[in-house]
Amino acid sequence: MPCDRFYKAEGGVHHTGHPSITICEVAKEVQAKLIVVGSHGRGFVARALLGSVAHDLLHRSHIPLLIATARK
């Protein structure tokens, strides 16, 4: 079955700004029902030093969020 039967993906979009804020703004604009992001699965120390868009979204987004991680 083609994937477009289940969801509509927006393409060709380019925005600048703080990633988690921009993602939330665009999701609200397009009336997204779900935000899906990936995570490297870094630990607390790496996240504290480098930051984490997924972590910021978890605390900022009012839209349901799915965070996918890679298998180890």
C-alpha angles and dihedrals in degrees: 000000000000114000093229088072089072104036143009116232121202114219140189095037122145124179133166130214139068105343101228094043092047093047091052092048094049092044089054092047093053092039092239116193094201137018116211120195136165127235131201089215094234118173128251096272095050091045091050092051099038103026125228127239090200091053092048091049091050089061099033107041123092089188119083111270130208115196114196122198131192120251115255 
